Amino acid sequence: MRGLRSWAALGFFASLFLCCYVDVFVVGAFLTPMKAELHISDQQLGRLNAATLLTYIAIVPLSGYLGDRFPRKGMLLAALAVLGMGAIGSGLAASYGALLLWRAVVGVGDGAFATLAQTWVADLYPTRRRSLAFAVLMSMSQFAAWAAYGFGSLIAERASWHQAFIVAAIPGIILALGLVFLREPPRTTATGAALKEIPRPTRREITALLGLRSYQFYLAAYLLRLVGIGGWFFWSAQFLQRHYAVAAREAVNFVGSTYVLSGVPGILLSGMVAGWLARRRFRGAYSLWLVLSDILAGLTVTAIVLFDHRLVVVKGLLLVQTFCAGLSWGVVGAIPFELVPARVRNTAVSLAMVAQNIGSAFLASVLIGMASDRFGIERAMLVIPAGYFAAAACSLALTLWERRNATEGPVEQVTDELSVGDGPTGGVATTVATTS
């Protein structure tokens, strides 16, 4: 019965993730009509995504801090209410400034929700099943991309982009009410054992987490990977329109469909492989998997951008690129839950999400927009494979560090003194001070 409840809760949170992703992604479905109506540049288009991601970055550390200390249900409900308000406000915006403000509000709600929801789901599953659960959650981003691009562009074409924002917000607002009826699970350790009380980490423990070399490699790789993933998501349809003269709706529909056709299989495959690797305890396997997936994704984007192909070939390469990018998600989302103890889990996840969105906001959306205005979109898109290759280098450094520094023993031990070092799963063998 407990297993059934866990999978039912996963299905509910997966649906919420789907709705939240749609609210965030839908802006990419009608960049062309927004640019025409609001008379803005590519750089300003990039700032719309950056506004969401900057407030997302600002809120997730606070969400992680509070999530490590207090019950999560009330905070999750508040986050979803703010997200819905921002999504509706985006549709009602009559100027670029107002739209920029409401997209920032969306980032606040989405950042708080994503931080707390991931740790809620992690507490439902032991290590051997956690990666698959996270693969299910991450696969929702691919379905959301398809829905946001397909239906968003259709509504924008038949009505306007204003109505598309509002329609996209309604399912999430309704679904959020179901959270009231869920019982929050107890906090768990990395192995799934329940804790007796809500952990409240000290400042010293958080500082020690930030000083871990393995965690630093992980954060750097996460940030750089999102330069590739975020940049491709936000600008690939524009690339098809400008370089290959593909109609706006056809471009966004095809890009959206690639996330379902090849992105979802890539994510689910990575989740199953991650679970298989976890059972065999091959040290450094997760980070090595990320090296391979990032190199493949980077090579595919390079081939698309540097060489002129027939459109049918380009579309095939787009499917391959999305599959390769998806191969990282089932693994990368599960790593922090294997590296760090429950006491600092929300904090560790929130910092990873900060790194993720710095990559998407500054180094993808805005940087590529600025480069596109100055050099053209073809040359600007080279930022994307550069991000993938740099991420692969950081993940390779993490793999080597894990292989060299892994030690035997459990990830979490509770003693009277804090001692943080690099440990068995390539991350943290942590000795946590008990609180009085």
Number of C-alpha atoms within 10 A of each C-alpha: 5 8 10 9 11 17 15 12 18 21 15 17 23 22 19 26 24 24 27 29 22 28 31 24 22 26 23 25 33 23 22 15 16 19 15 10 12 12 10 12 15 20 18 18 22 24 21 24 26 25 23 26 30 21 21 29 25 16 21 30 23 17 25 23 19 17 29 23 16 13 16 19 19 11 18 24 19 15 24 27 19 20 30 28 18 28 31 23 22 29 20 17 16 13 11 17 11 14 20 20 17 24 28 24 23 30 30 27 29 29 31 29 28 25 27 25 20 21 22 23 21 25 24 24 22 15 19 17 18 27 31 25 28 24 29 21 27 24 26 26 24 27 23 25 30 26 25 30 28 22 20 29 28 19 19 19 14 10 11 17 26 18 17 28 26 20 17 26 25 15 18 22 20 11 15 21 12 12 18 11 8 10 9 14 16 15 24 25 22 24 19 17 13 15 13 9 10 16 19 18 20 15 9 11 20 16 10 15 21 15 13 16 16 25 23 16 20 24 24 19 32 27 24 29 33 26 31 30 25 22 29 27 22 23 23 18 25 23 20 21 17 14 13 15 12 16 13 19 21 16 23 29 22 18 25 25 20 23 29 23 16 21 30 25 20 25 31 25 20 27 30 19 20 27 22 16 16 20 12 10 13 14 23 23 21 27 27 17 21 29 25 17 23 30 19 22 28 27 16 21 24 17 14 20 20 12 9 12 14 9 13 9 12 20 17 12 18 23 21 20 27 28 25 27 28 29 30 27 27 30 28 24 22 24 20 21 25 23 24 27 24 28 25 23 28 30 25 26 26 28 19 27 24 25 21 24 27 23 26 29 26 19 23 32 29 22 20 29 26 19 19 19 13 12 12 16 22 15 14 22 27 20 19 27 27 19 25 29 22 22 29 27 20 23 29 21 18 26 24 17 18 23 17 13 16 19 18 9 11 15 23 21 16 12 12 11 10 15 14 17 19 22 24 23 27 29 28 27 24 24 20 22 18 15 9 3
